[in-house]
Amino acid sequence: MQTLQADVIVIAGGAAGLCAAIAAAQGGASVLVFEKEAITGGTANRGMGPLGIESRHTRLRQFQPTKDKAFEVFMDYTHWRVDAQLVRAYLNKSGDTIHWLEALGVEFLEPASYFPSAYPTWHLVKPPSGVAGPGAAGTMTGILAEQARALGVQILLETPVRRIVKDGERVVGVLAQNKDGEDIEAHAAAVIIATGGFGNSPAMVQEYAGYTLGQDMFPFRIPGITGDGIRMAWEAGAAATEMSMEMIYGMPDNLSIPPPLHEACRQPHLFVNLLGERFVNEAIMPNVTFTANALARQKDRTGLLIFDSAILAQMAVDFDFRNRVFPVTKLDNPEAAIAGLLAKDYPHFFVADSLEDLAAQTGIDPAGLRDTVAVYNASCARGYDELFNKDHAYLRPIEGPKYYAARHYPSAYGSTGGIKINHKTEVIGTDWRPIPGLFAAGTDACAIYGDSYVFIMPGNSMGFAVNTGRIAGENALKLVAARAPEEAAVSA
């Protein structure tokens, strides 16, 4: 068995873990990072950027919210069902963390919102192309890994941690195994868990969130994100939090759909469930969390967005809604785009010559669909939606001659919750006291949303990861310093 020694051990090298490692190393600590995959970055490699409150970018542009306003909005949104001190610590840290990341070499574009009523808190990472998009934050994680190594951090790839080691109540290290099957025992004053949650564990998603992956939940499934850190923390005596999914919605396997067509299928047209009934004000669809919440309550947790030939022609000119993930403005050559998707035998998009045909293809109740379309078209003619008060600008009748439908399900960026921490990111035991030497950061410990992801301030997922990672690294460093005299006395 190989034996290693460090001041701080970090379990996993994603955004939270790398920030923890750098923060500790900047203070002079020796740091080991154990990463079970062949690359670092984790889920952040698919993301776009973190939240920042009162960064130099937002202050220069006089963007809201302030730290005080952000805290007020956050706590009102979550109905105070979350750890207020942890939320405050995270939000207060977030602007400075943007500057800290910039000092490490990360560049950001202008802060963005996700939909019109959201705050511009999302600090989009500037990739080499200069254009933000899915995966742009991979540039940031690459820089973080490079800077960590430059600070002397040892990153062990393809080396998963199997167990956290304790001496009495105190955490003193980990047991791991490298890619050759060799066991490693590593000792440290502090261990930081940052394994990214359980979003790709079918068993844990089913047990703790109540969804079946590939059936009624289609999240971003990142390899290796299987709840390892959460299970190890529980085995070490950690208390559990509420656990769920960081809900959004979309068509299954959406990355296989050309972005303009995918966005055409998320515009504010008629949205019905399998009973043929409307279930949401379609004007809220840019808030993907609210839409996912509504979808999750429907039969088979699914809904179908319906439009017709006239609406398709209108989308070839302009979209009603746009977002920063896929910043497309219209659906060019819609017939060709649809033909290309159908040629792939994609099973969640439908074209029909009648409502009856559409109902038969999709499984929507035909009588319910017929009645709903009749009522909806009457509302469009009046310019007033008496059911959900949908903005009249989006009231367009469904009249054919061609009918189109796109099937949507709940999706998720990942999981939420698992390990209970305090505002110092210390792991809290089942006795409500910190477990000495154990910290957790990022998604493993992210239980700050209540029942809905706080999309009104975008960037929270990555923001919580980088900020709690940094907080954990700094507090682990303090623990190392506090234990140094004790260890020196023992050695003497």
C-alpha positions in Angstrom: 0.0 0.0 0.0 1.3 3.4 -1.0 1.3 6.0 1.8 1.0 9.8 1.2 1.0 12.8 3.4 -0.4 16.3 2.9 -2.0 19.2 4.9 -5.2 19.1 2.9 -6.9 16.4 0.8 -9.5 17.3 -1.7 -11.8 14.6 -3.0 -12.5 15.4 -6.7 -11.1 18.0 -9.1 -14.2 19.8 -10.4 -14.8 23.5 -10.0 -15.4 23.3 -6.2 -12.4 21.0 -5.6 -10.0 22.9 -7.7 -10.9 26.2 -6.0 -10.6 24.6 -2.6 -7.1 23.2 -3.6 -5.9 26.6 -4.9 -7.2 28.5 -1.9 -5.4 26.2 0.5 -2.2 26.1 -1.6 -2.1 29.9 -1.8 -1.8 29.9 2.0 1.1 27.6 1.9 -0.6 24.2 2.5 0.4 21.0 0.8 -2.6 19.7 -1.1 -3.5 16.4 -2.7 -6.5 16.2 -5.1 -7.9 12.7 -5.8 -9.9 12.7 -9.1 -11.6 9.4 -10.2 -11.9 10.5 -13.9 -9.1 10.9 -16.4 -9.6 14.7 -16.5 -10.4 17.5 -14.1 -13.3 19.9 -14.3 -16.3 17.7 -13.8 -19.7 19.2 -14.5 -18.2 22.7 -14.8 -16.7 21.6 -18.2 -20.2 21.7 -19.6 -21.2 25.0 -17.9 -20.9 28.7 -18.8 -20.0 30.7 -15.7 -20.6 31.5 -12.0 -22.8 34.0 -10.2 -21.2 37.1 -8.9 -22.8 39.8 -6.7 -21.2 43.3 -6.6 -18.3 42.3 -8.8 -16.4 45.0 -10.6 -18.3 44.1 -13.7 -21.8 44.6 -12.2 -20.8 47.7 -10.3 -19.3 49.3 -13.4 -22.6 48.9 -15.2 -24.7 49.7 -12.0 -26.3 46.3 -12.3 -28.5 45.1 -9.5 -28.7 43.3 -7.1 -26.5 44.5 -4.2 -25.4 42.0 -1.6 -28.2 43.0 0.7 -30.8 42.9 -2.1 -29.5 39.5 -3.4 -29.8 38.1 0.1 -33.3 39.5 0.5 -34.5 38.1 -2.9 -32.8 34.8 -2.3 -34.4 34.2 1.1 -37.8 35.4 0.0 -37.6 33.1 -3.0 -36.8 30.1 -0.8 -39.3 31.1 1.9 -36.4 30.9 4.4 -36.3 27.0 4.2 -32.5 27.2 3.8 -29.5 28.0 5.9 -29.5 31.8 5.9 -25.9 32.1 7.2 -24.6 29.8 4.4 -26.5 31.8 1.8 -25.2 35.1 3.1 -21.6 33.8 3.2 -21.9 32.5 -0.3 -23.4 35.7 -1.8 -21.1 38.0 0.1 -18.1 36.0 -1.2 -19.2 35.8 -4.8 -18.2 39.2 -6.2 -14.7 38.9 -4.7 -14.4 35.4 -6.1 -14.9 36.7 -9.6 -11.9 39.0 -9.0 -9.9 36.1 -7.5 -10.6 34.0 -10.6 -9.5 36.8 -12.8 -6.2 37.1 -10.9 -5.7 33.4 -11.7 -6.2 34.2 -15.4 -9.9 33.6 -16.0 -11.6 36.2 -18.3 -15.3 37.0 -18.2 -17.7 38.6 -20.6 -20.5 41.1 -19.6 -22.7 39.7 -16.8 -25.9 38.2 -18.2 -29.4 37.3 -17.1 -31.2 34.1 -18.3 -34.6 35.7 -19.0 -35.9 39.2 -19.0 -37.1 39.4 -15.3 -33.9 37.8 -14.0 -30.9 39.7 -12.6 -27.7 39.9 -14.6 -25.6 37.9 -12.1 -24.3 35.3 -14.5 -20.5 35.9 -15.2 -20.0 34.1 -18.5 -16.5 32.7 -18.9 -14.8 34.0 -22.0 -13.5 31.0 -24.1 -10.8 31.3 -26.8 -13.5 32.0 -29.4 -14.8 35.0 -27.4 -18.3 33.7 -27.7 -20.1 32.3 -24.6 -21.9 29.0 -25.0 -22.2 25.5 -23.4 -18.8 24.4 -22.3 -17.3 27.8 -22.1 -16.4 27.3 -18.4 -14.2 24.4 -19.5 -11.7 27.2 -20.2 -11.9 28.3 -16.5 -11.4 24.7 -15.2 -8.4 24.3 -17.4 -6.9 27.4 -16.0 -7.7 26.3 -12.4 -6.0 23.0 -12.9 -3.0 24.6 -14.4 -2.7 27.1 -11.6 -3.2 24.4 -8.9 -0.3 22.4 -10.3 1.8 25.6 -10.5 1.1 26.1 -6.8 2.4 22.6 -6.0 -1.0 20.8 -5.8 -0.6 17.2 -6.6 -3.6 16.0 -8.8 -4.0 12.2 -8.9 -6.2 11.3 -11.9 -8.1 8.0 -12.2 -7.6 7.6 -8.5 -11.0 7.4 -6.7 -11.3 7.7 -2.9 -13.0 4.7 -1.4 -13.4 5.8 2.2 -12.8 8.6 4.7 -10.5 7.7 7.6 -11.2 8.9 11.1 -9.2 8.7 14.4 -11.9 8.8 17.0 -14.1 11.8 16.0 -11.5 13.4 13.9 -11.0 12.9 10.2 -7.4 12.2 9.4 -7.3 11.1 5.8 -8.7 8.8 3.1 -8.2 5.5 1.5 -8.0 5.5 -2.3 -7.1 3.3 -5.2 -5.2 4.2 -8.3 -5.9 3.0 -11.9 -3.5 0.0 -11.4 -5.5 -1.2 -8.5 -2.9 -0.2 -5.9 -4.3 1.0 -2.6 -3.3 4.4 -1.3 -3.6 5.6 2.3 -3.3 9.4 2.5 -3.1 11.4 5.7 -4.1 15.1 6.2 -5.3 17.5 8.8 -8.3 18.4 6.6 -10.4 16.6 4.0 -12.7 18.4 1.6 -15.4 16.6 -0.3 -16.3 18.0 -3.7 -17.5 15.1 -5.8 -20.4 16.8 -7.6 -23.5 15.2 -6.2 -25.5 12.2 -7.4 -27.1 13.3 -10.7 -25.8 10.3 -12.7 -26.7 7.7 -10.1 -30.0 6.1 -11.2 -30.5 4.4 -7.8 -29.9 7.6 -5.8 -32.0 9.8 -8.1 -34.8 7.3 -7.7 -34.5 6.9 -4.0 -33.9 10.5 -3.0 -35.5 12.6 -5.8 -38.2 10.2 -6.9 -37.4 10.2 -10.7 -36.4 7.5 -13.1 -33.5 8.5 -15.3 -34.3 8.0 -19.0 -38.0 7.7 -18.3 -39.3 10.9 -16.5 -36.1 12.7 -15.9 -33.4 13.5 -18.5 -30.6 15.4 -16.8 -27.1 16.3 -17.9 -25.5 12.9 -17.1 -21.9 13.6 -16.3 -19.7 10.5 -16.0 -18.6 9.8 -12.4 -21.2 12.0 -10.7 -22.7 9.1 -8.7 -22.9 10.3 -5.1 -19.6 8.9 -3.9 -18.7 11.8 -1.7 -22.2 11.9 -0.1 -22.1 8.2 0.8 -18.6 8.5 2.3 -19.7 11.6 4.3 -22.7 9.7 5.7 -20.5 6.8 6.6 -18.2 9.2 8.4 -21.2 10.5 10.5 -22.4 13.4 8.4 -26.0 14.5 8.7 -28.1 14.4 5.5 -30.0 17.3 3.9 -33.1 17.4 1.7 -32.1 16.0 -1.7 -33.6 16.7 -5.1 -32.7 17.7 -8.6 -31.7 21.1 -9.9 -34.8 21.2 -12.2 -35.0 22.5 -15.7 -36.9 21.1 -18.7 -36.3 20.1 -22.3 -36.6 17.6 -25.0 -34.7 14.3 -24.4 -31.2 14.2 -25.9 -31.5 17.9 -26.7 -27.9 18.2 -27.8 -28.8 16.1 -30.8 -31.2 18.7 -31.9 -30.0 21.7 -33.9 -30.0 24.7 -31.5 -32.4 26.8 -33.6 -35.0 24.0 -33.8 -34.5 23.3 -30.1 -35.2 26.9 -29.2 -38.2 27.0 -31.6 -39.7 24.2 -29.5 -39.3 26.3 -26.3 -41.3 29.4 -27.5 -44.6 30.4 -25.9 -47.0 28.4 -28.0 -49.7 26.0 -26.8 -48.4 23.6 -24.1 -50.6 20.6 -23.2 -50.3 17.5 -21.1 -51.4 14.0 -22.2 -55.0 14.8 -21.2 -54.9 17.5 -23.8 -55.1 20.2 -21.1 -53.1 23.4 -20.7 -51.2 23.4 -17.4 -49.0 26.5 -17.4 -48.9 30.0 -18.6 -46.6 29.5 -21.6 -45.2 33.0 -21.2 -43.2 31.8 -18.2 -41.3 29.2 -20.2 -38.0 31.1 -20.2 -37.9 30.4 -16.5 -37.0 26.8 -17.1 -37.3 25.9 -13.4 -40.9 27.0 -13.1 -41.7 25.2 -16.3 -40.1 22.0 -15.0 -42.1 22.3 -11.8 -45.3 22.4 -13.8 -44.2 19.5 -16.0 -43.4 17.3 -13.0 -47.0 17.4 -11.9 -48.5 16.1 -15.2 -49.4 12.6 -16.3 -46.1 10.7 -17.0 -44.3 14.0 -16.2 -44.5 15.1 -19.8 -46.0 17.9 -21.9 -46.1 18.7 -25.6 -45.6 22.1 -27.1 -47.9 22.5 -30.2 -47.6 25.0 -33.1 -48.8 25.1 -36.6 -47.7 26.2 -40.1 -48.4 29.9 -39.5 -46.4 30.0 -36.3 -43.6 28.0 -37.9 -43.4 30.7 -40.6 -43.3 33.4 -37.9 -40.4 31.7 -36.1 -38.5 31.7 -39.4 -38.5 35.5 -39.0 -38.0 36.0 -35.3 -38.3 34.2 -31.9 -40.3 35.6 -29.0 -37.8 34.4 -26.5 -34.0 34.2 -26.6 -31.4 33.1 -24.1 -27.7 33.2 -23.6 -27.1 29.4 -23.8 -28.2 29.1 -27.4 -28.3 32.8 -28.6 -30.2 32.1 -31.8 -32.9 34.5 -33.0 -34.9 32.6 -35.5 -35.3 29.2 -37.2 -33.8 29.5 -40.6 -35.1 27.1 -43.3 -37.5 25.4 -40.9 -38.7 22.7 -43.3 -35.2 21.5 -43.8 -34.4 21.6 -40.1 -37.5 19.5 -39.3 -36.8 17.1 -42.1 -33.3 16.6 -40.8 -34.5 15.8 -37.3 -37.2 13.4 -38.6 -34.6 11.6 -40.7 -32.7 10.7 -37.5 -35.9 9.0 -36.3 -35.9 11.3 -33.3 -38.9 10.1 -31.3 -40.0 13.2 -29.5 -40.9 15.5 -32.4 -44.1 15.1 -34.4 -45.6 16.4 -37.7 -49.3 15.8 -38.5 -52.0 16.9 -41.0 -54.8 17.1 -38.4 -55.3 17.4 -34.7 -56.6 13.8 -34.7 -53.4 12.6 -36.4 -51.3 14.6 -33.9 -53.2 13.1 -30.9 -52.7 9.6 -32.3 -49.0 10.1 -32.8 -48.3 11.7 -29.4 -50.7 9.8 -27.2 -52.6 13.0 -26.2 -56.3 12.4 -25.5 -58.0 13.4 -28.8 -61.2 14.9 -27.2 -59.2 16.8 -24.6 -56.9 18.2 -27.3 -59.8 19.2 -29.6 -61.6 21.0 -26.8 -58.5 22.8 -25.5 -57.6 24.0 -29.0 -61.1 25.4 -29.5 -61.0 27.3 -26.2 -57.5 28.5 -26.9 -58.3 29.7 -30.4 -61.3 31.6 -29.0 -58.9 33.3 -26.5 -56.6 34.2 -29.3 -59.4 35.8 -31.2 -60.5 37.8 -28.1 -56.9 38.7 -27.2 -57.5 37.6 -23.7 -56.6 34.3 -22.0 -59.1 33.9 -19.2 -57.5 30.6 -18.0 -53.9 31.7 -17.2 -53.8 35.4 -18.3 -51.2 34.7 -20.9 -49.8 37.9 -22.5 -51.9 38.6 -25.6 -48.7 39.2 -27.6 -48.2 35.4 -27.5 -51.8 34.3 -28.3 -51.6 32.8 -31.7 -54.3 30.3 -32.9 -53.5 26.7 -33.7 -55.2 26.2 -37.1 -53.0 24.1 -39.4 -52.8 23.0 -42.1 -49.7 21.3 -40.6 -49.5 20.7 -36.9 -46.2 20.2 -35.0 -45.5 19.0 -31.4 -42.4 18.7 -29.3 -42.4 16.4 -26.3 -40.7 17.8 -23.1 -39.8 16.2 -19.8 -38.1 17.5 -16.6 -34.4 17.8 -16.9 -31.7 18.9 -14.5 -28.3 20.4 -14.3 -27.6 17.9 -11.6 -28.6 17.0 -8.1 -29.0 19.2 -5.0 -28.2 18.4 -1.4 -26.8 15.5 0.5 -24.2 16.6 3.0 -25.1 19.1 5.7 -22.6 21.9 6.2 -22.5 25.2 8.0 -21.4 28.6 6.7 -17.8 27.7 7.1 -18.4 24.6 4.9 -17.6 22.3 7.9 -19.5 19.1 7.6 -22.2 18.8 10.3 -22.6 15.4 12.1 -25.9 13.8 13.1 -25.3 15.4 16.5 -25.4 18.9 14.9 -21.8 19.5 15.7 -19.0 19.9 13.1 -17.0 16.7 12.3 -13.4 17.8 13.0 -11.3 17.9 9.9 -14.1 17.4 7.4 -15.4 20.0 4.9 -17.7 19.8 1.9 -18.3 22.1 -1.1 -20.3 22.4 -4.3 -23.2 20.2 -5.3 -22.6 17.6 -2.6 -23.6 20.2 0.0 -25.8 22.5 -2.1 -29.1 22.5 -0.2 -29.8 26.3 -0.5 -32.6 26.4 -3.1 -35.6 25.2 -1.0 -37.9 23.6 -3.6 -36.8 25.4 -6.7 -33.5 26.5 -8.3 -33.1 30.2 -7.8 -33.0 31.0 -11.5 -33.9 34.6 -10.9 -30.1 35.0 -10.1 -28.5 32.8 -12.7 -25.1 31.2 -12.2 -25.9 29.8 -8.8 -24.9 26.2 -9.5 -21.3 27.0 -10.5 -21.3 30.0 -8.2 -22.0 27.9 -5.1 -19.3 25.5 -6.3 -16.5 27.9 -6.7 -17.4 30.0 -3.6 -17.9 27.1 -1.2 -14.8 25.5 -2.6 -12.8 28.6 -1.9 -14.4 29.0 1.6 -13.5 25.3 2.3 -9.9 25.8 1.2 -9.5 28.8 3.4 -11.0 27.2 6.5 -9.1 24.0 6.0 -5.9 26.2 5.9 -6.9 27.7 9.3 -7.4 24.2 10.7 -3.9 23.2 9.4 -2.4 26.2 11.1 -4.2 25.6 14.3 -3.1 22.0 14.4 0.6 22.7 13.6 1.7 23.4 17.2 -0.2 20.3 18.4 1.5 18.1 15.8 4.9 19.6 16.5 4.5 18.8 20.2 3.6 15.2 19.4 6.7 14.9 17.1 8.9 16.3 19.9 
